Amino acid sequence: MTRFKDFGSPTTTKEPITFAIHGEEFTAVPEIQGRVLMSFVERAGSEDAAAAASLTIEFFEKVLTEDSWTRFAALTESKDKVVPVELLAEIVGWLIEEYTDRPEEPREV
């Protein structure tokens, strides 16, 4: 007998994810492809700082809506409103928690 399981077509019923920085609100898509998240997690362990920075930018580009990405990119390149790297990392961690429905484990400092 052949083994078979139909995993169906999951439907999205989640709301978009929003956050604010410097009084400006940004919207991330409600869900992302599992493959995208797995690829991010796989590459996030790199010790190469340049690769980690590139990956963070790529992550925001993939999860933010087109309008939000355009405004986010402009904000994070602004000379007047600084968004520190620690805050970018905190936002990425929070977004991953939202996408996986699991809080991130506290990190040792």
C-alpha positions as semicolon CSV with decimal commas, in nm:
position;residue;x (nm);y (nm);z (nm)
1;M;0,000;0,000;0,000
2;T;0,132;0,345;-0,094
3;R;0,170;0,601;0,180
4;F;0,022;0,940;0,099
5;K;-0,074;1,254;0,284
6;D;-0,227;1,564;0,129
7;F;-0,109;1,872;0,316
8;G;-0,375;2,086;0,150
9;S;-0,350;2,456;0,081
10;P;-0,301;2,648;0,405
11;T;-0,494;2,973;0,415
12;T;-0,363;3,297;0,556
13;T;-0,588;3,458;0,813
14;K;-0,323;3,648;1,004
15;E;-0,305;4,025;1,022
16;P;-0,004;4,218;0,890
17;I;0,270;4,285;1,145
18;T;0,346;4,648;1,223
19;F;0,613;4,829;1,421
20;A;0,726;5,187;1,460
21;I;1,064;5,358;1,468
22;H;1,109;5,734;1,507
23;G;0,731;5,777;1,497
24;E;0,703;5,611;1,155
25;E;0,500;5,292;1,119
26;F;0,615;5,002;0,901
27;T;0,420;4,698;0,785
28;A;0,555;4,348;0,739
29;V;0,366;4,076;0,556
30;P;0,154;3,852;0,782
31;E;0,347;3,535;0,694
32;I;0,659;3,442;0,501
33;Q;0,756;3,129;0,318
34;G;0,901;2,864;0,547
35;R;1,191;2,828;0,305
36;V;1,280;3,197;0,340
37;L;1,277;3,173;0,719
38;M;1,480;2,852;0,719
39;S;1,737;3,005;0,484
40;F;1,765;3,310;0,708
41;V;1,811;3,100;1,021
42;E;2,069;2,882;0,846
43;R;2,277;3,179;0,730
44;A;2,233;3,381;1,051
45;G;2,493;3,169;1,231
46;S;2,774;3,309;1,016
47;E;3,068;3,464;1,199
48;D;3,124;3,696;0,900
49;A;2,999;4,043;1,003
50;A;2,957;4,157;0,641
51;A;2,745;3,851;0,560
52;A;2,531;3,909;0,872
53;A;2,475;4,273;0,776
54;S;2,378;4,179;0,423
55;L;2,144;3,910;0,553
56;T;1,970;4,156;0,786
57;I;1,906;4,398;0,501
58;E;1,782;4,112;0,280
59;F;1,547;3,997;0,557
60;F;1,385;4,340;0,589
61;E;1,351;4,364;0,212
62;K;1,172;4,027;0,200
63;V;0,932;4,082;0,491
64;L;0,836;4,449;0,459
65;T;0,564;4,555;0,218
66;E;0,696;4,744;-0,084
67;D;0,597;5,087;0,050
68;S;0,733;5,009;0,396
69;W;1,060;4,878;0,254
70;T;1,111;5,199;0,054
71;R;1,050;5,417;0,362
72;F;1,249;5,183;0,592
73;A;1,550;5,192;0,358
74;A;1,534;5,572;0,350
75;L;1,505;5,594;0,730
76;T;1,796;5,358;0,790
77;E;2,013;5,567;0,557
78;S;1,907;5,901;0,708
79;K;2,172;6,123;0,862
80;D;1,918;6,280;1,097
81;K;1,740;5,979;1,246
82;V;1,982;5,707;1,350
83;V;1,865;5,346;1,384
84;P;2,142;5,157;1,569
85;V;2,243;4,808;1,462
86;E;2,129;4,673;1,799
87;L;1,777;4,799;1,731
88;L;1,777;4,642;1,384
89;A;1,877;4,310;1,542
90;E;1,603;4,347;1,805
91;I;1,341;4,407;1,534
92;V;1,459;4,105;1,335
93;G;1,435;3,888;1,649
94;W;1,086;4,016;1,723
95;L;0,970;3,957;1,365
96;I;1,102;3,601;1,375
97;E;0,912;3,545;1,700
98;E;0,597;3,672;1,529
99;Y;0,649;3,449;1,225
100;T;0,718;3,137;1,428
101;D;0,469;3,211;1,708
102;R;0,751;3,136;1,953
103;P;0,938;3,381;2,173
104;E;1,311;3,388;2,117
105;E;1,525;3,231;2,388
106;P;1,714;3,489;2,594
107;R;2,070;3,527;2,471
108;E;2,373;3,516;2,693
109;V;2,564;3,843;2,687
